[in-house]
Amino acid sequence: MKLERISTFNKALQRAAAATALLAGLSLLGNAAQAAGPIPVAKPALPFSKEVLDLSAKPNAASPISYDPLSGYQGQSLAPTMGTSFLPYAPPSVSAERAPVGAKPVLYLVAKLAEGTPNLTRGLKWRVYSSKENEDGSLNLVASSQDQDAEFRLDPGTYLVHTSFGKVTATTRYELKSGVKTGTIILNAGGIRLDAALGNEQKMPREDVRFNVYDMTYDATGNRSVIASGVKAGELVPVSAGTYHVESRYGDVNAVVRADIHVQAGKLTEATLYHQAGNITLKLVSAKNKTSLANTSWTILSPGGDTVASGNGAFLDLTLAAGTYTVMARNKGEMYRDEFTVSPSVNNVEVEVLAQNPL
């Protein structure tokens, strides 16, 4: 009888061990399945590493993480989208529980370009002012912060919060009594990214191109308000949703192209402006041995006789809009006249003015 009990006990132990092994195997399978699916990630440090933008993932690998250059957000992209799936990021939540007795009220704010878009994670500036005006009408700055979300611990009272994202701004009033107050600032903004090329599809040296962005309305003097100036090719310009007048300047003379661009809230508008222009080098050469003559004064005229550019020296380097020009070269009291044509090209073309038959 005793031996039967021992045998039964041993069989029970064996069944328990087998069950434990089975559970362990299922647990490992579960962990493997979880690892194969989307894994929530923390907000990354900026700037992003190359791995974030790597789109060469294998078909069976997880889809690449989308990156929105406008908001600095890693996750669901605005436009353009780099990848078809995303790993959502939720900003740290603030407890709405009542603060301890005697603690200052907390104001927690986030900002979005538009309804339904991710929170902005960089480029933000927050300034908190007391709503009570000074004798001169100014307001006292009581707190400030920059980038992503903002959290302020302030005395009870009414405050004005100024939020800026580039040239886009918003001012909101908050009344703090106790505990935690949260808010979302909708900026109703988008972005512009500009590039330039020659009309014959030749790539241009981007360092020689600058853009100016203007409002569509005119002031009392007939000029447009400047939104951004001296913008480099490829640079991001945050703007409020609306239509803007864009000017592209190639060089510093008359190679200028303009266009009107519409920007939607939460969208990145990219545009390429095409120039018809070329680079030339003027030089006055002697009729005898074709050597360049120093101390030459130059004046470039349009077909209508207007002065386009001027300069001094043995050589004059210019970037001009395509067309025909008249050049006047003065050297040692003598004036020489010639004509030349500029064609669209990124290559530099030398134009020789022969020092003979002065005017």
C-alpha positions as CSV (number, residue, x, y, z in Angstrom):
1,M,0.0,0.0,0.0
2,K,2.8,2.4,0.8
3,L,4.6,1.7,-2.4
4,E,1.4,2.5,-4.4
5,R,1.1,5.9,-2.7
6,I,4.8,6.7,-3.5
7,S,4.2,5.7,-7.2
8,T,1.1,7.8,-7.4
9,F,3.0,10.8,-5.9
10,N,5.8,10.4,-8.4
11,K,3.4,10.4,-11.3
12,A,1.8,13.6,-10.0
13,L,5.2,15.2,-9.8
14,Q,5.9,14.2,-13.4
15,R,2.6,15.6,-14.6
16,A,3.3,18.9,-12.7
17,A,6.8,19.2,-14.3
18,A,5.4,18.6,-17.8
19,A,2.7,21.3,-17.2
20,T,5.4,23.7,-16.0
21,A,7.5,23.1,-19.1
22,L,4.4,23.6,-21.4
23,L,3.6,26.9,-19.7
24,A,7.2,28.0,-20.1
25,G,7.1,27.2,-23.8
26,L,3.9,29.1,-24.2
27,S,5.4,32.1,-22.4
28,L,8.4,32.1,-24.7
29,L,6.2,32.0,-27.7
30,G,4.2,34.8,-26.3
31,N,7.3,36.9,-25.7
32,A,8.5,36.2,-29.2
33,A,5.2,37.2,-30.7
34,Q,5.2,40.4,-28.7
35,A,8.7,41.2,-29.9
36,A,7.7,40.8,-33.5
37,G,4.9,43.4,-33.2
38,P,5.1,47.2,-32.7
39,I,7.0,48.2,-29.7
40,P,6.2,51.6,-28.2
41,V,9.2,53.9,-28.2
42,A,10.1,56.9,-26.1
43,K,10.3,60.3,-27.7
44,P,13.8,60.4,-29.4
45,A,16.5,62.8,-28.9
46,L,16.9,65.3,-31.7
47,P,18.5,65.4,-34.2
48,F,17.4,62.0,-35.5
49,S,19.9,59.4,-36.2
50,K,20.3,57.8,-39.7
51,E,18.6,54.7,-38.5
52,V,15.3,56.5,-38.1
53,L,15.3,57.5,-41.8
54,D,16.5,54.1,-43.1
55,L,13.9,52.9,-45.6
56,S,15.9,49.8,-46.7
57,A,14.2,47.5,-44.2
58,K,13.6,43.9,-45.4
59,P,10.0,43.0,-46.3
60,N,9.5,40.9,-43.2
61,A,11.0,43.5,-40.9
62,A,9.1,46.2,-39.1
63,S,8.1,49.2,-41.2
64,P,10.3,52.2,-40.9
65,I,9.4,54.9,-38.5
66,S,7.9,58.0,-40.1
67,Y,9.6,61.3,-39.6
68,D,7.9,64.7,-40.1
69,P,10.5,67.4,-40.7
70,L,7.9,70.1,-40.0
71,S,7.1,69.2,-36.4
72,G,10.2,67.2,-35.5
73,Y,7.8,64.4,-34.6
74,Q,8.7,60.7,-34.8
75,G,5.5,58.8,-35.5
76,Q,2.5,59.6,-37.7
77,S,3.8,62.0,-40.3
78,L,2.2,65.0,-41.9
79,A,3.5,65.4,-45.4
80,P,5.6,64.0,-46.9
81,T,5.3,60.6,-45.3
82,M,8.4,58.3,-45.1
83,G,6.8,54.8,-44.5
84,T,3.3,53.5,-44.3
85,S,3.1,52.6,-40.6
86,F,4.0,54.4,-37.5
87,L,4.8,53.9,-33.8
88,P,2.6,56.4,-31.9
89,Y,4.1,58.6,-29.2
90,A,2.0,60.0,-26.4
91,P,3.4,62.9,-24.5
92,P,3.8,62.4,-20.7
93,S,0.5,62.9,-19.0
94,V,0.0,65.3,-16.1
95,S,-2.0,64.2,-13.2
96,A,-5.2,66.1,-12.7
97,E,-5.4,65.2,-9.1
98,R,-5.6,68.0,-6.7
99,A,-2.2,69.4,-5.7
100,P,-1.1,69.2,-2.1
101,V,-2.3,72.0,0.1
102,G,0.0,75.1,-0.3
103,A,1.4,73.9,-3.6
104,K,1.4,76.3,-6.6
105,P,-1.1,75.6,-9.5
106,V,0.4,73.9,-12.5
107,L,-0.1,74.9,-16.1
108,Y,0.7,72.2,-18.7
109,L,0.5,73.1,-22.4
110,V,1.2,71.4,-25.7
111,A,0.9,72.9,-29.3
112,K,-0.3,71.4,-32.6
113,L,-0.1,72.7,-36.1
114,A,-3.7,71.8,-36.7
115,E,-6.5,69.6,-35.2
116,G,-5.6,65.9,-35.5
117,T,-1.8,66.4,-36.0
118,P,0.9,65.3,-33.6
119,N,2.2,67.6,-30.8
120,L,5.1,69.8,-31.9
121,T,8.3,68.6,-30.4
122,R,10.8,71.3,-31.3
123,G,11.0,74.9,-32.4
124,L,8.5,76.2,-29.9
125,K,8.9,79.2,-27.6
126,W,6.6,79.8,-24.6
127,R,6.4,83.0,-22.7
128,V,4.0,83.6,-19.7
129,Y,3.1,87.1,-18.8
130,S,1.1,88.5,-15.9
131,S,-2.2,89.9,-17.2
132,K,-1.9,93.0,-15.0
133,E,-0.5,95.8,-17.0
134,N,2.2,98.2,-15.8
135,E,1.7,102.0,-15.8
136,D,3.3,102.1,-19.3
137,G,1.0,99.4,-20.6
138,S,3.7,96.7,-20.6
139,L,3.3,93.2,-19.1
140,N,5.7,91.4,-16.8
141,L,7.3,88.2,-18.1
142,V,7.0,85.7,-15.3
143,A,8.1,82.4,-16.9
144,S,9.4,81.1,-20.2
145,S,10.2,77.7,-21.9
146,Q,11.2,76.4,-25.3
147,D,10.7,73.2,-27.4
148,Q,8.0,70.6,-27.0
149,D,5.5,70.8,-24.1
150,A,5.6,73.4,-21.4
151,E,5.0,73.0,-17.7
152,F,4.8,76.1,-15.4
153,R,4.2,76.3,-11.6
154,L,2.7,79.7,-11.0
155,D,1.0,81.6,-8.2
156,P,-2.8,81.7,-8.5
157,G,-3.9,84.4,-10.9
158,T,-4.6,85.2,-14.6
159,Y,-1.9,84.9,-17.2
160,L,-1.3,85.5,-20.9
161,V,0.7,82.7,-22.6
162,H,2.4,83.7,-25.9
163,T,3.3,80.7,-28.1
164,S,5.6,81.1,-31.1
165,F,6.7,78.6,-33.7
166,G,8.9,80.5,-36.2
167,K,6.8,83.4,-37.4
168,V,3.6,81.8,-36.2
169,T,2.3,83.1,-32.9
170,A,-0.8,82.6,-30.6
171,T,-1.7,84.3,-27.3
172,T,-4.0,82.6,-24.8
173,R,-5.4,83.6,-21.4
174,Y,-5.5,81.2,-18.5
175,E,-6.8,81.6,-15.0
176,L,-5.1,79.5,-12.4
177,K,-6.6,78.7,-9.0
178,S,-5.3,75.4,-7.8
179,G,-4.4,71.9,-9.0
180,V,-3.4,71.3,-12.7
181,K,-4.8,73.1,-15.8
182,T,-3.9,71.7,-19.2
183,G,-4.3,73.2,-22.6
184,T,-3.7,72.5,-26.3
185,I,-2.7,75.4,-28.5
186,I,-3.8,75.0,-32.2
187,L,-1.5,77.2,-34.3
188,N,-3.3,76.7,-37.6
189,A,0.0,76.6,-39.3
190,G,2.0,74.7,-41.9
191,G,5.4,75.1,-43.5
192,I,7.2,76.0,-46.7
193,R,10.4,74.4,-48.1
194,L,11.8,75.9,-51.3
195,D,14.3,75.0,-53.9
196,A,15.5,76.4,-57.3
197,A,16.7,75.1,-60.6
198,L,17.3,76.3,-64.1
199,G,14.5,76.1,-66.7
200,N,16.4,73.4,-68.6
201,E,16.4,71.2,-65.5
202,Q,20.1,71.9,-64.7
203,K,20.8,71.9,-61.0
204,M,21.9,75.2,-59.5
205,P,24.5,75.8,-56.8
206,R,22.1,76.1,-53.8
207,E,24.5,78.4,-51.9
208,D,23.9,81.1,-54.5
209,V,20.1,81.1,-54.2
210,R,18.1,82.9,-51.5
211,F,14.4,83.2,-51.0
212,N,12.2,85.9,-49.5
213,V,8.6,85.1,-48.3
214,Y,6.1,87.9,-48.3
215,D,2.5,88.4,-47.2
216,M,0.0,88.8,-50.0
217,T,-1.3,92.1,-48.7
218,Y,0.3,95.5,-49.2
219,D,0.9,98.2,-46.7
220,A,0.2,102.0,-47.1
221,T,3.4,102.5,-49.0
222,G,2.6,99.7,-51.5
223,N,5.0,97.2,-50.1
224,R,4.3,93.6,-48.9
225,S,5.1,92.6,-45.3
226,V,8.2,90.4,-45.1
227,I,7.5,87.0,-43.4
228,A,11.0,85.6,-43.9
229,S,14.1,86.9,-45.8
230,G,17.4,85.3,-46.9
231,V,15.9,81.8,-46.7
232,K,18.3,79.1,-47.9
233,A,17.3,76.4,-50.3
234,G,15.9,73.5,-48.4
235,E,15.4,75.5,-45.2
236,L,12.0,75.0,-43.4
237,V,9.9,78.1,-42.9
238,P,6.9,77.7,-40.5
239,V,4.0,80.0,-41.5
240,S,0.4,80.4,-40.7
241,A,-2.0,78.7,-43.1
242,G,-2.7,80.9,-46.1
243,T,-1.2,82.1,-49.4
244,Y,2.2,83.7,-49.7
245,H,4.3,85.5,-52.3
246,V,7.7,83.9,-52.8
247,E,10.7,85.5,-54.4
248,S,13.8,83.5,-55.5
249,R,17.0,85.4,-56.1
250,Y,19.9,83.8,-58.0
251,G,23.0,85.9,-57.4
252,D,22.5,89.6,-56.5
253,V,21.6,91.3,-59.7
254,N,18.4,90.6,-61.7
255,A,18.0,86.8,-61.8
256,V,14.7,86.9,-59.9
257,V,11.7,84.5,-60.1
258,R,8.4,85.0,-58.2
259,A,5.4,82.7,-57.4
260,D,2.4,82.5,-55.1
261,I,2.3,79.5,-52.8
262,H,-0.7,78.2,-50.7
263,V,0.0,76.6,-47.4
264,Q,-2.5,74.3,-45.6
265,A,-2.6,73.9,-41.8
266,G,-0.6,70.8,-40.8
267,K,1.0,70.4,-44.2
268,L,4.5,70.9,-45.6
269,T,4.4,72.7,-49.0
270,E,7.5,72.1,-51.1
271,A,8.1,74.1,-54.3
272,T,10.9,74.5,-56.8
273,L,11.2,77.8,-58.7
274,Y,12.8,77.7,-62.1
275,H,15.3,80.4,-63.3
276,Q,16.4,81.5,-66.7
277,A,19.9,82.8,-65.9
278,G,23.6,82.4,-66.4
279,N,27.0,83.3,-65.0
280,I,29.5,85.5,-67.0
281,T,32.9,87.0,-66.5
282,L,33.6,90.3,-68.3
283,K,37.1,91.4,-69.1
284,L,38.5,94.2,-71.3
285,V,41.4,92.9,-73.4
286,S,43.9,94.8,-75.4
287,A,43.6,94.6,-79.2
288,K,47.3,93.9,-79.5
289,N,48.0,90.8,-77.3
290,K,44.6,90.1,-75.7
291,T,45.8,90.7,-72.1
292,S,43.3,91.8,-69.6
293,L,43.4,95.5,-68.7
294,A,43.2,96.4,-65.0
295,N,41.5,99.5,-63.5
296,T,38.5,99.1,-65.7
297,S,35.1,100.6,-64.8
298,W,32.1,98.6,-65.9
299,T,28.4,99.4,-66.6
300,I,25.9,96.9,-67.8
301,L,22.7,98.2,-69.5
302,S,19.4,96.5,-70.3
303,P,18.0,96.6,-73.9
304,G,16.0,99.6,-72.7
305,G,19.1,101.5,-71.5
306,D,18.6,101.0,-67.8
307,T,21.6,100.3,-65.6
308,V,21.6,96.6,-64.5
309,A,24.9,96.4,-62.7
310,S,28.3,98.1,-62.4
311,G,31.7,97.5,-61.0
312,N,35.4,98.0,-61.2
313,G,38.4,95.8,-61.8
314,A,40.1,93.7,-64.5
315,F,37.3,91.1,-64.2
316,L,33.6,91.5,-63.4
317,D,31.7,88.3,-62.4
318,L,27.9,88.5,-62.6
319,T,24.9,86.3,-62.5
320,L,22.3,87.7,-64.9
321,A,18.8,86.8,-66.2
322,A,18.9,85.3,-69.7
323,G,18.8,88.0,-72.4
324,T,20.9,90.5,-74.4
325,Y,22.9,93.3,-72.6
326,T,25.1,96.2,-73.5
327,V,28.4,96.6,-71.7
328,M,30.3,99.9,-71.3
329,A,33.9,99.6,-70.3
330,R,36.0,102.7,-69.4
331,N,39.8,102.4,-69.1
332,K,42.4,105.2,-69.1
333,G,39.8,107.8,-70.2
334,E,38.6,105.8,-73.2
335,M,35.1,104.2,-73.4
336,Y,34.4,100.9,-75.2
337,R,31.0,99.5,-76.0
338,D,29.9,95.9,-76.8
339,E,26.9,93.6,-76.6
340,F,26.7,90.1,-75.2
341,T,24.0,87.4,-74.6
342,V,23.3,85.4,-71.5
343,S,21.9,81.9,-71.9
344,P,20.6,79.6,-69.1
345,S,23.6,77.7,-67.8
346,V,25.4,76.9,-64.6
347,N,28.7,77.1,-66.4
348,N,30.7,80.3,-66.3
349,V,31.1,82.0,-69.7
350,E,33.9,84.6,-70.4
351,V,32.9,87.7,-72.3
352,E,35.8,89.6,-73.9
353,V,35.4,93.3,-74.7
354,L,38.1,94.3,-77.2
355,A,39.8,97.6,-76.4
356,Q,39.6,99.1,-79.9
357,N,37.6,101.8,-81.6
358,P,36.7,103.7,-78.5
359,L,33.6,105.9,-78.5
